[in-house]
Amino acid sequence: MTKEEDQFDGMLLALAQQHEGGVQDLLDTIFSFLARKTDFYTGGGEGAAEKLVMSKFKKHEASALAKAASDKAERAEQERRRKERLEKKKKDEQVEEEKIDNSSKIVELTDEQAAKLQEEIDNKNLAKDVAVAGPSGDNNSVSKGNDANEEEEEEDDEKEKNKLKPNSGNGADMPNYRWTQTLGEVEIRVPLKINFAARPRDVVVTIAKKHLSCGLKGQLPILAGDFPHEVKLEESTWVIEDGKLLLINLEKVNKMQWWPHVVTSEPEISTKKVNPEPSKLSDLDGETRGLVEKMMYDQRQKELGLPTSDEQKKQDVIKKFMEQHPEMDFSKCKFN
Protein backbone atom coordinates (compact mmCIF):
# COMPACT_ATOMS: atom_id res chain seq x y z
CA MET A 1 0.00 0.00 0.00
CA THR A 2 1.38 3.40 -1.03
CA LYS A 3 1.37 6.52 1.10
CA GLU A 4 -1.29 8.04 -1.20
CA GLU A 5 -3.60 5.05 -0.59
CA ASP A 6 -3.56 5.20 3.19
CA GLN A 7 -3.33 8.96 3.80
CA PHE A 8 -7.10 9.17 4.43
CA ASP A 9 -7.35 6.02 6.58
CA GLY A 10 -7.61 7.96 9.83
CA MET A 11 -10.40 10.16 8.50
CA LEU A 12 -12.31 7.24 6.97
CA LEU A 13 -11.90 5.13 10.09
CA ALA A 14 -13.36 7.93 12.20
CA LEU A 15 -16.24 8.19 9.71
CA ALA A 16 -16.83 4.42 9.86
CA GLN A 17 -16.99 4.52 13.66
CA GLN A 18 -19.94 6.92 13.46
CA HIS A 19 -22.06 4.35 11.55
CA GLU A 20 -23.53 1.84 13.99
CA GLY A 21 -25.01 -0.13 11.08
CA GLY A 22 -21.54 -0.97 9.79
CA VAL A 23 -20.43 -0.99 6.15
CA GLN A 24 -23.99 -0.93 4.82
CA ASP A 25 -24.72 2.43 6.47
CA LEU A 26 -21.27 3.77 5.51
CA LEU A 27 -21.80 2.98 1.80
CA ASP A 28 -25.30 4.48 1.96
CA THR A 29 -23.79 7.74 3.24
CA ILE A 30 -21.07 7.80 0.56
CA PHE A 31 -23.42 7.15 -2.38
CA SER A 32 -25.94 9.63 -0.98
CA PHE A 33 -23.20 12.25 -0.89
CA LEU A 34 -22.23 11.48 -4.50
CA ALA A 35 -25.87 11.76 -5.61
CA ARG A 36 -26.56 15.01 -3.77
CA LYS A 37 -23.31 16.91 -4.09
CA THR A 38 -21.69 15.69 -7.35
CA ASP A 39 -22.58 14.73 -10.94
CA PHE A 40 -21.30 11.19 -10.35
CA TYR A 41 -24.48 9.52 -11.63
CA THR A 42 -25.15 11.91 -14.56
CA GLY A 43 -21.82 13.31 -15.67
CA GLY A 44 -20.47 10.30 -17.53
CA GLY A 45 -23.41 9.09 -19.55
CA GLU A 46 -25.77 6.17 -18.97
CA GLY A 47 -24.20 3.24 -17.08
CA ALA A 48 -20.84 4.98 -16.66
CA ALA A 49 -21.22 5.38 -12.89
CA GLU A 50 -22.04 1.70 -12.37
CA LYS A 51 -19.17 0.65 -14.63
CA LEU A 52 -16.75 2.85 -12.67
CA VAL A 53 -17.94 1.48 -9.34
CA MET A 54 -17.58 -2.14 -10.51
CA SER A 55 -14.11 -1.58 -11.92
CA LYS A 56 -12.88 -0.14 -8.62
CA PHE A 57 -14.70 -2.90 -6.69
CA LYS A 58 -12.98 -5.65 -8.71
CA LYS A 59 -9.60 -3.96 -8.37
CA HIS A 60 -9.68 -3.87 -4.56
CA GLU A 61 -11.56 -7.16 -4.16
CA ALA A 62 -8.55 -9.10 -5.43
CA SER A 63 -6.14 -7.47 -2.97
CA ALA A 64 -8.63 -7.85 -0.08
CA LEU A 65 -9.08 -11.58 -0.75
CA ALA A 66 -5.31 -12.08 -0.97
CA LYS A 67 -4.81 -10.18 2.31
CA ALA A 68 -7.57 -12.21 4.00
CA ALA A 69 -5.96 -15.47 2.90
CA SER A 70 -2.57 -14.27 4.17
CA ASP A 71 -4.05 -13.21 7.53
CA LYS A 72 -5.86 -16.55 7.87
CA ALA A 73 -2.64 -18.45 7.21
CA GLU A 74 -0.76 -16.30 9.73
CA ARG A 75 -3.42 -16.86 12.41
CA ALA A 76 -3.36 -20.59 11.73
CA GLU A 77 0.44 -20.60 12.15
CA GLN A 78 0.17 -18.64 15.42
CA GLU A 79 -2.46 -21.06 16.69
CA ARG A 80 -0.27 -24.02 15.71
CA ARG A 81 2.70 -22.57 17.60
CA ARG A 82 0.50 -21.81 20.61
CA LYS A 83 -0.77 -25.40 20.69
CA GLU A 84 2.80 -26.70 20.39
CA ARG A 85 3.84 -24.61 23.40
CA LEU A 86 0.84 -25.84 25.41
CA GLU A 87 1.59 -29.45 24.49
CA LYS A 88 5.25 -29.03 25.44
CA LYS A 89 4.26 -27.43 28.75
CA LYS A 90 1.84 -30.30 29.42
CA LYS A 91 4.54 -32.90 28.75
CA ASP A 92 7.01 -31.03 30.99
CA GLU A 93 4.39 -30.99 33.77
CA GLN A 94 3.88 -34.74 33.42
CA VAL A 95 7.65 -35.33 33.62
CA GLU A 96 7.89 -33.08 36.70
CA GLU A 97 4.96 -34.86 38.36
CA GLU A 98 6.64 -38.21 37.75
CA LYS A 99 9.83 -36.87 39.34
CA ILE A 100 7.86 -35.66 42.37
CA ASP A 101 6.07 -39.02 42.68
CA ASN A 102 9.38 -40.88 42.53
CA SER A 103 11.10 -38.56 45.00
CA SER A 104 8.19 -38.72 47.46
CA LYS A 105 8.30 -42.49 47.85
CA ILE A 106 9.02 -43.46 51.46
CA VAL A 107 12.11 -45.59 52.03
CA GLU A 108 12.44 -47.23 55.42
CA LEU A 109 15.95 -47.07 56.86
CA THR A 110 17.51 -49.44 59.34
CA ASP A 111 18.73 -48.02 62.66
CA GLU A 112 22.31 -48.28 61.41
CA GLN A 113 21.51 -46.42 58.16
CA ALA A 114 19.59 -43.73 60.04
CA ALA A 115 22.49 -43.16 62.43
CA LYS A 116 24.95 -42.93 59.55
CA LEU A 117 22.72 -40.46 57.69
CA GLN A 118 22.37 -38.27 60.80
CA GLU A 119 26.15 -38.30 61.26
CA GLU A 120 26.67 -37.13 57.67
CA ILE A 121 24.14 -34.30 58.13
CA ASP A 122 25.82 -33.20 61.38
CA ASN A 123 29.26 -33.16 59.72
CA LYS A 124 27.97 -31.04 56.86
CA ASN A 125 26.35 -28.56 59.25
CA LEU A 126 29.51 -28.25 61.35
CA ALA A 127 31.54 -27.62 58.19
CA LYS A 128 29.54 -24.44 57.54
CA ASP A 129 30.42 -21.04 58.99
CA VAL A 130 29.54 -20.66 62.67
CA ALA A 131 28.86 -17.06 63.66
CA VAL A 132 30.11 -17.15 67.24
CA ALA A 133 31.24 -13.97 69.03
CA GLY A 134 33.50 -14.43 72.08
CA PRO A 135 33.27 -12.49 75.36
CA SER A 136 36.05 -10.13 74.24
CA GLY A 137 33.54 -7.66 72.79
CA ASP A 138 33.00 -9.08 69.30
CA ASN A 139 29.29 -8.74 69.96
CA ASN A 140 29.61 -5.01 69.23
CA SER A 141 30.36 -5.71 65.58
CA VAL A 142 27.45 -8.13 65.45
CA SER A 143 25.13 -5.49 66.87
CA LYS A 144 26.32 -3.02 64.26
CA GLY A 145 25.64 -5.53 61.53
CA ASN A 146 22.16 -6.06 62.92
CA ASP A 147 21.53 -2.29 62.92
CA ALA A 148 22.68 -2.09 59.30
CA ASN A 149 20.24 -4.85 58.38
CA GLU A 150 17.40 -2.98 60.07
CA GLU A 151 18.29 0.23 58.21
CA GLU A 152 18.39 -1.68 54.92
CA GLU A 153 14.95 -3.18 55.62
CA GLU A 154 13.58 0.31 56.37
CA GLU A 155 14.98 1.59 53.05
CA ASP A 156 13.38 -1.34 51.22
CA ASP A 157 10.02 -0.63 52.88
CA GLU A 158 10.27 3.02 51.80
CA LYS A 159 10.95 2.01 48.19
CA GLU A 160 8.00 -0.41 48.20
CA LYS A 161 5.59 2.15 49.68
CA ASN A 162 4.58 3.78 46.36
CA LYS A 163 4.48 0.60 44.28
CA LEU A 164 1.25 -1.06 43.13
CA LYS A 165 0.00 -4.28 44.67
CA PRO A 166 0.05 -7.04 42.01
CA ASN A 167 -3.30 -8.23 40.67
CA SER A 168 -4.34 -11.90 40.81
CA GLY A 169 -2.16 -12.57 37.75
CA ASN A 170 0.98 -10.99 39.26
CA GLY A 171 0.66 -7.95 36.97
CA ALA A 172 -1.50 -4.82 37.14
CA ASP A 173 -4.90 -3.49 36.03
CA MET A 174 -4.16 -0.20 34.25
CA PRO A 175 -6.70 2.30 32.81
CA ASN A 176 -6.19 1.22 29.17
CA TYR A 177 -4.98 -2.37 29.52
CA ARG A 178 -4.41 -5.30 31.89
CA TRP A 179 -1.26 -7.36 32.13
CA THR A 180 -0.37 -10.58 33.93
CA GLN A 181 2.76 -12.72 34.10
CA THR A 182 4.36 -16.00 35.02
CA LEU A 183 8.11 -16.51 35.36
CA GLY A 184 8.21 -17.40 31.67
CA GLU A 185 5.56 -15.24 29.95
CA VAL A 186 3.78 -11.89 29.97
CA GLU A 187 0.19 -11.50 28.74
CA ILE A 188 -1.27 -8.09 27.82
CA ARG A 189 -5.00 -7.54 27.18
CA VAL A 190 -5.83 -4.23 25.44
CA PRO A 191 -9.54 -3.33 24.95
CA LEU A 192 -9.92 -1.52 21.59
CA LYS A 193 -13.06 0.43 22.66
CA ILE A 194 -14.67 0.44 19.20
CA ASN A 195 -18.21 -0.17 17.94
CA PHE A 196 -17.22 -2.48 15.08
CA ALA A 197 -15.43 -5.82 14.84
CA ALA A 198 -11.72 -5.09 14.37
CA ARG A 199 -9.60 -7.12 11.97
CA PRO A 200 -5.79 -7.41 11.84
CA ARG A 201 -5.65 -4.66 9.19
CA ASP A 202 -7.37 -2.26 11.63
CA VAL A 203 -4.60 -2.44 14.24
CA VAL A 204 -0.88 -1.76 14.37
CA VAL A 205 1.27 -3.97 16.64
CA THR A 206 5.06 -3.70 16.74
CA ILE A 207 7.03 -6.07 19.00
CA ALA A 208 10.81 -5.71 19.30
CA LYS A 209 13.23 -7.35 21.74
CA LYS A 210 12.82 -4.49 24.22
CA HIS A 211 9.97 -2.39 22.79
CA LEU A 212 6.22 -2.57 22.21
CA SER A 213 3.75 -0.33 20.39
CA CYS A 214 0.10 -1.24 19.77
CA GLY A 215 -3.18 0.46 18.93
CA LEU A 216 -5.68 1.24 16.19
CA LYS A 217 -4.36 2.15 12.75
CA GLY A 218 -4.35 5.90 12.10
CA GLN A 219 -4.55 6.73 15.82
CA LEU A 220 -2.07 7.26 18.64
CA PRO A 221 -0.81 4.01 20.23
CA ILE A 222 -2.82 2.76 23.20
CA LEU A 223 0.36 1.32 24.77
CA ALA A 224 3.95 2.08 23.76
CA GLY A 225 7.30 1.91 25.53
CA ASP A 226 10.39 -0.14 26.37
CA PHE A 227 10.24 -3.50 28.13
CA PRO A 228 12.20 -3.79 31.40
CA HIS A 229 13.82 -6.97 30.00
CA GLU A 230 14.19 -8.66 26.61
CA VAL A 231 11.61 -10.97 25.01
CA LYS A 232 11.93 -13.79 22.46
CA LEU A 233 10.55 -12.41 19.19
CA GLU A 234 9.98 -15.83 17.59
CA GLU A 235 7.79 -16.93 20.54
CA SER A 236 5.87 -13.65 21.02
CA THR A 237 2.49 -13.36 19.29
CA TRP A 238 -0.70 -11.28 19.14
CA VAL A 239 -4.31 -11.95 18.12
CA ILE A 240 -7.65 -10.10 18.14
CA GLU A 241 -10.30 -11.68 20.36
CA ASP A 242 -14.00 -11.22 19.46
CA GLY A 243 -13.10 -8.20 17.33
CA LYS A 244 -12.85 -6.03 20.43
CA LEU A 245 -9.74 -7.08 22.37
CA LEU A 246 -6.05 -7.15 21.43
CA LEU A 247 -4.28 -10.06 23.15
CA ILE A 248 -0.45 -9.97 23.21
CA ASN A 249 1.70 -12.85 24.52
CA LEU A 250 5.39 -12.20 25.24
CA GLU A 251 7.96 -14.92 25.92
CA LYS A 252 10.60 -13.79 28.44
CA VAL A 253 14.29 -14.40 27.70
CA ASN A 254 15.16 -14.53 31.41
CA LYS A 255 12.69 -16.87 33.11
CA MET A 256 13.95 -16.10 36.62
CA GLN A 257 12.76 -12.46 36.76
CA TRP A 258 9.42 -10.97 37.76
CA TRP A 259 8.72 -7.85 35.71
CA PRO A 260 7.86 -4.74 37.79
CA HIS A 261 5.96 -3.22 34.85
CA VAL A 262 5.19 -4.15 31.26
CA VAL A 263 6.86 -0.98 29.90
CA THR A 264 9.29 1.19 31.83
CA SER A 265 7.16 4.35 31.53
CA GLU A 266 4.30 2.77 33.53
CA PRO A 267 3.97 2.47 37.36
CA GLU A 268 5.77 -0.44 39.03
CA ILE A 269 4.24 -3.28 41.00
CA SER A 270 5.85 -4.66 44.16
CA THR A 271 7.56 -7.82 42.96
CA LYS A 272 8.01 -8.79 46.63
CA LYS A 273 4.25 -9.34 46.80
CA VAL A 274 4.10 -11.55 43.71
CA ASN A 275 2.47 -14.87 44.56
CA PRO A 276 2.87 -17.49 41.81
CA GLU A 277 0.33 -20.32 41.77
CA PRO A 278 1.79 -23.63 42.99
CA SER A 279 0.75 -25.27 39.72
CA LYS A 280 2.99 -22.91 37.77
CA LEU A 281 6.07 -24.09 39.68
CA SER A 282 5.88 -27.37 37.81
CA ASP A 283 6.92 -25.48 34.66
CA LEU A 284 10.42 -25.01 36.14
CA ASP A 285 13.35 -27.41 36.29
CA GLY A 286 14.15 -29.00 39.64
CA GLU A 287 16.92 -26.60 40.69
CA THR A 288 15.01 -23.46 39.70
CA ARG A 289 11.85 -24.71 41.36
CA GLY A 290 13.76 -25.32 44.60
CA LEU A 291 15.11 -21.76 44.57
CA VAL A 292 11.65 -20.26 43.96
CA GLU A 293 10.06 -22.34 46.74
CA LYS A 294 12.84 -21.29 49.13
CA MET A 295 12.27 -17.62 48.24
CA MET A 296 8.52 -17.99 48.85
CA TYR A 297 9.10 -19.74 52.19
CA ASP A 298 11.60 -17.09 53.35
CA GLN A 299 9.20 -14.30 52.36
CA ARG A 300 6.37 -15.85 54.40
CA GLN A 301 8.70 -16.32 57.38
CA LYS A 302 9.75 -12.65 57.25
CA GLU A 303 6.13 -11.51 57.13
CA LEU A 304 5.43 -13.61 60.26
CA GLY A 305 8.55 -12.32 62.02
CA LEU A 306 10.10 -15.81 62.00
CA PRO A 307 13.62 -16.88 60.97
CA THR A 308 14.29 -17.70 57.31
CA SER A 309 15.58 -21.10 56.21
CA ASP A 310 19.21 -19.87 56.27
CA GLU A 311 18.76 -18.37 59.73
CA GLN A 312 17.22 -21.60 61.01
CA LYS A 313 20.17 -23.61 59.68
CA LYS A 314 22.61 -21.19 61.35
CA GLN A 315 20.78 -21.46 64.67
CA ASP A 316 20.84 -25.26 64.45
CA VAL A 317 24.61 -25.26 63.81
CA ILE A 318 25.24 -22.86 66.72
CA LYS A 319 23.08 -24.98 69.05
CA LYS A 320 24.96 -28.11 68.01
CA PHE A 321 28.31 -26.36 68.49
CA MET A 322 27.36 -25.19 72.00
CA GLU A 323 26.24 -28.70 72.94
CA GLN A 324 29.58 -30.13 71.79
CA HIS A 325 31.60 -27.49 73.74
CA PRO A 326 30.05 -27.24 77.22
CA GLU A 327 33.39 -25.98 78.60
CA MET A 328 32.98 -22.65 76.76
CA ASP A 329 31.08 -19.70 78.25
CA PHE A 330 28.48 -18.40 75.78
CA SER A 331 26.52 -16.28 78.27
CA LYS A 332 27.83 -12.97 76.94
CA CYS A 333 27.65 -13.87 73.27
CA LYS A 334 25.17 -12.51 70.81
CA PHE A 335 24.39 -14.59 67.74
CA ASN A 336 22.85 -13.55 64.39
N, C-alpha and C positions, 0 to 999 in steps of 0.2 A: 504494500500500500504506500502510495506517494504522499508527500506532505500536503499536496493540494487536495487529495481525497479525504484526508482525515482532519483538515483544518476546521471544519464545522461540526465535528463530532460532539464537542461539549455543548454547543448550542442545541443541536438536534436531540441529544440525550436529555437535556433539560426540558425540551418540548415534549418528548415522549413520556416523561415522568408526570406530566400534567394530564395525560389521557388515561383515565382509569380503565377504559374499555380496551386498552392495548393497541396493537397495530391497526386493527380495524378502524378505531376512532381516529388514530393518527393519520391514516391514509384519507379518511373522509375529510379531515381538516385541510390537508394538502390539496386535494382535488377541488374542494370548495373554493379555496383561495385562488387556484388557477382559473376557475370558471368566473369568479367575481372580479378579479383584479387584473387579469391578463387576457390576451387573445389566443390562449393555448388551444382551445377547441375550434376556433374559427379562422385563425390566421394562416393555416397551412393547407387549406382545402379539405374536402371530405375524406375522412378516414386517416388523415395524416397524424392526428393526435394519438389515435389508438396504435398506429404503426410505430410511432416514436416510443410510446410507453412500452410496447412489447419488445422492441429492440433493446431498450435499456434493461428491462426485466430479464431477458435471456442472457444478456452480458453478465449481470451480477449474480444470476442464479447459478451459473457454472462455478464461479469462485466460492459462493456460499456453500454449495454442496461439497466441494473439495475441502474447504475449511472444516465443515462438520465431520467429514470422514476422518480428517487428520486429528481433530479433537477427540473423536470417539476412540481412535486407536491409541491416543496418548493416555486417555482415562483408563482404557483397558490395561495398558502397560503398568500404570500406577497401581491399579487394583491388583494386578498379578504380583507386583513387587511387595505390596502390603500384605497379601496372603502368604507370600514366601516368608516374610519376616515373622508373621504370627505363627506359622507352622514351625519355624526354627525356634522361636521362643517357647512354644509348647513342648518341643522335643527336649530343649535344654531343661525345662521345668521337670519333665519326667526323669531325666538323668539325675538331676539334683535330688529329687524325691527318693530315687533308688539309693543314692549315696547316703541320704539321711536315714532311710530304713536300715541300711546295712550297718551304719555307725551306731544306731540306737539299740542294736541287739545286745542283750545282757549276757555277759560272760562271767560265769562263777569262778572265782579264784580260790585256790587252796590257801590255807593259813600261811604257808611258807611263801607263796607267790605274793600274797597281800603284804607281808612284812617286807619283802624285797622291794616291791613297788613303792611303799611308803618311805623306805630308806633312800631310794633314788630321788623321790620328790624332795625330801629333806635336804639332801646334798645339793640339789639344784638351787633351792631357796637360799641356803647358806652361802652359795657361790655368788649371789647377787650382792649389790652394794647395801651395806647396813648403815643407816644414818644415825650414828650414836654420838652424842656430845658428852664429853667427860666433865667432871666437876670443876675443871680449871677455868670455866667461863665461856666455853665454846657455845653455850646456849644463847649468848648474846647475838652471835651471827645467825643462829637459827631463827631467833625472834625477828631479826631484821628481814630475813628472807620471807618470813610469814607476813610481815607488814607490807613488803613489796607485792606479795601475791594479792593481798587485800586491796591495795591501791589499783593493781591491774584489773581486778574484778570490777571495781567501781568504775574505771574507765570504760570497760566493756559494756557495763550496764548503761552508761551515759550514751555510748554510740548506738545501742539497741533501742533507746527510748523513742526515737522518731521514725523507726522503721515499721512497715506494715506487718500485721500478723498474717501468716500464710493462709490461703483458703483451704478447703478440704482436699484440693489437688496439689498442695504445696506450691502454689503460684499466687496469683492475685486477681481480683475482680476490678478492672479499671472501667472508667466511664464508656470507652469506645470498644473495648475488647476484654476477653477473659483468657488467662493463660494458666496452664498447669504443667507439672513436670514429674518425671521419675529421674533416677540417676542417669538413665541412658537417653531420654527423649524429652522434648518440649512440645506441647500442643497449644496452638493459639486459635481462638474462635473469635472471628470478627463479624458482627452483624452488619449487613450492607445497608439497612434502613431504606429500602426502596419499595415501590408499589408494583413492581413487575418482576418476573422470574429472570434472574441474571444468568448469563452464559459466560463461558471462559473469555469470549471476545469483549465482554463488558467490563472486565476487571484487568488490573495491571499488578502483577506480583513479581518482584525481583528478589531472589535469594542468593546472597554471596556468602563466602566463608564466615565473614564477621559483620554482615549488613543485611537488613531487611527493609523493603518498601512494598506496601500493598494498599490498594484502594480501588475506587471506580475509575474507569478510563475517562480522561478529560477533566478530572477533579483532583483536588489536593489529596495526597495520601492520607489514609485513615491512621496508619501506623508506619513510622519510618525511623530508623536509627541503627546504631551499631550494637551487635551482640556483645555480652561481657566475655564470651569465649567462642571458639570456633565451632562450626558445625560441618558435618559431612554432606557435601552437595549432592552426591549420587544417591544418598538415602533420605534426603529431605524432599517432601512433596506437598502439593496443595490441591484441594478440590473445592467445588461449590456444592453445599448441601441444601436441598430443597429450593434452590434458586435465590435464597435469602441470606445464607451464611457462608463466609469464607473460612475454611478449615485448613490450617497450616501445621504440618508435622515436621519437626526439626530433629535430626539425629546428632547428639553431642559427640564431639571428638573425645573429650575427657569424660569418662563415665564415673568419675569419683568426685565430681563437683556439683553442688547445688547452686543453681543460678539465683542471684539476688534480685534480678529483674530481667525482663525479656530483651529490652534495649536499654542502653546505659543512660538515656535521657529521662527514663521513667523512674518513679519512686522505688526504693528497695524494700524487699521483705526481709524479715529476720530469719536467716537460714538456721539459726540456733533452735527455732521453734518448728522446723520442718519435721514432719512425722510420717515417714514412709510406711505404707501398708506392709504387714508381714509377708503377704503373698508376693510382693514385688522383690523381696530379698532373694527369692529363689532364682531370679534372673542373673544373679552374680555368681562368680566362681567362688570356691570354698574360702580362699584366703581373704578376698575382698568382703565377702559376706561376714566373716568373723570380725573384721575391722569395723564394719558398719554396726553390727550388733553390739560390739564393745562401746562404740561411741554413744549409741542410744542408751545403753545401760548406765554409762557414766553420767550422761546428761540427766537421767531420772534421779540418780543418786544425789547429784548436786542440788537439784530442785527440792529434794527431801532433806537436805542438810546432812547427808550420810556420806561416808568415804567412798571414793571411786574404786574401781577394781585394782588399779596400781597402788593406791593408798592402803587398801586391805592387804595386798600381798606384802607391802613394806611392814605393816603392823604385825603380820604373822611372822615374818623373819625376825623382827626385833624381839617379839615375845619368845620365840624359840631360842634366840641368842641369850636372852636374859636367863632362861631356864637352864641353859647349858653352862652359864658362868655365875653361879650363886655367890661366888666370892667377891664379885664386883659390886660397888655401891652405885645404884642408878637413881637414888632418891632425888638428886639435884639435877637430873638430866631432863631435857625437854626434847621430845621427838616430833618429827614432821613426816 
